[in-house]
């Protein structure tokens, strides 16, 4: 049996709280989620949250980190199963991956819109949110840089800049796809146009 050190116990508690917060935030929204419900869902008291997180905003950012890592892992797995062929731009199925991975989480889309409004109205949190988002963008940039290398082409702009463009634009297209399902292919049209402008073959 594993011997739980204080550090290991705290790690497990923190993980349980993040997993519970992920469920509650997605179900209730940022404003509707209470720390008491999150703690109860994880099997702890509210005090456990304050021992591991600065505040509700900090706990939310931790759930956002977790969700971002899960999405990026899903994209990595998807491309391992559907590798793009070298030099063939038509074989870069980003739009299809986008549809299968991101378009299945309407609760998170609504939560993302809600937290952005909260950040716009709260300058102090805005700085924390943007800093968190920038770290996520770094991971996406690394991923798309590796994708270009494996497929045998180069991006005409820096991967970090492209990652930010893709993240911001994809979120808008994704939200609209839930509002008007008949326009769910807008991102594919956008990405087809984008590829022609930013990909340098050879």
N, C-alpha and C positions, 0 to 999 in steps of 0.2 A: 504493500500500500504506500501511496505517496505521502511523504511527511510534509505537512503544510507549515512552512515558515511564515512569520508575519508578513513578509513581502509577498509570498505566494497567495496567502489568504486575501491580502488587499487587492492583488491582481485579479483574483477570481471574483471578488465583490464588485470591483470596478467593471469587469466584463459583463457580469449579470445585470448591473444597473444600466449599462449602455444598451444591452439587448432589450431590456424592459422599456427603456426610454424610446427606443426605435419603434416599438410596437405602439406605445401610447401616443407619441407625437404624430405618427402616421394616422392613427385613428381619431385623435382629438384635435389635431392642429397644435401650433405652438402656444396660442393663447389658452386653448381649452385644456391642455395637458397640465395636470397638477403634480407637484412633487410627491404628494402623498400617494397618488395612484401609481406613479412610477415605482416608488419604493415598495408598495404593497405587491405590485406585479412581480418585482424581483425577489420578494420574500424578505425584505428588510424594513427598517424604520426610516423615516425621513432623515434622521441624523446620519445615516450611512451615506446619503448623497453629499451632505456638507463636509464629510470627512474626505471625500474623493474628488469633489468638484467645487469650483469657486461659487457658482450660482447656476440658475436654470439655463442661462445663456451658454455657460461653459459646458453643461451637460448636453445641450443641443448640438454644439459644435463637435463634441465627441461622437455623437450619433451620425453627424454629417460626414466625419472622417471615415467612420465604419462603412457607411453606405457608399461613399466614393471608392473605397478600396474594393468593395464587393462588385461594383459596376465595372471597374477596370479589370478585375480578375475575370469577370464574365466575358468581356471583350477579348481578353487574351486567350481564354479557352475557345471562344468562337473562332478566332483566326487560326488557332492551331488545328481546328477541325475543317476550316475553309481557307487554306493558305492561298494568298494571291499569287498568280503565276508571274514570274519575272517579265518585266517590260510590257505587261498587258494590263492597261489601266481598267479595262472593263471587268477585270477579275478582282477589283478591290471592292468588296461588298459591304462598304461601311453603312450605306443606307439600309440595307437589309439587317445588318447587325443592330443598328439603331432601332429599327422597328421591333425586333424580337426581344431585345434586352431592356430598352428604356420604356417602350410603349406599353409595358405590362404593369406599370406602377402609378396609377392615377392618384393615389393618396400622397405619394411623394412629390408629384408634380404640384399639387395644390399646396403642400407644405412648403415647397421651395418658393412659390410665389408669395406665400404668407410671410416667410422669414425675410424675404427681400424688402417687402413693405415695412416690416419692423426695423430693418437696418436703415432704410431711408429716413425713418422718423426718429431714430436713436443714433446720433453721431458716434457716441462712445462704442456702442456695439458694432457700428458699421466698420470701424477700423479692425476689430477682431474678426468680423466676417470676411472682409476683403483679404486679410492676411491668411486666413484659413483657406479661402478660395485659391489664392496664389500658390499655396503648397500643393493643392490638388492639381492645378494646371501644370506644375512641374512634372508630376507623375504622368499626366496625359502626353506632355511633350516628349518625354522619354519613350513612351509607347509608340507614338507615331513616327519618331525618328527611327526606331528599330523596324517598324513596318516598312518604311521606305527602303531601308537597307536590304531587307529580306526580299523585297519585290523588285529590286534593281532600278530604282529611280531616285531622284532628288527633289526636295521641295524647293520652290523658288523663294520662299520666305522662311525665316527661322522657325523651327518646330515650336518654340515657346509661344511665338506670336500666332501661329496657325492653331495651336491647341486652344488658345484663348478665344479666337474667332469661332472655332467649332463648338466650344462649350456654350458660349453666349448665344450663338445662332440656334443650336440644337435645342436649347431650353425653350426658346420662343416657338419653334416649329412643333415641339412636343406638346406644349400647352395648347396650341391651336388644334392639334390632331385630336385631342380629347373634346375640345369645344365643338369641332366640326369634323367628324370622322370621314366625311366625303372628301376632305382635303388632306388626308393622312399621308399622301405621297409628295407633299410639297418639299419635304426635306430631300428626297431623292432628286427632284428636279434641281434644287439648289446645289446639292453636292455634285451633280453631273456638270453644272456650269462652273463650279469652283475648281474642279479637277483640271479642266482645260486651261485655267488661268494660273494655277500654282504648281503644276507638276512639270519637272524638267527631266525628260527621259535620258537614258544612257549614263 
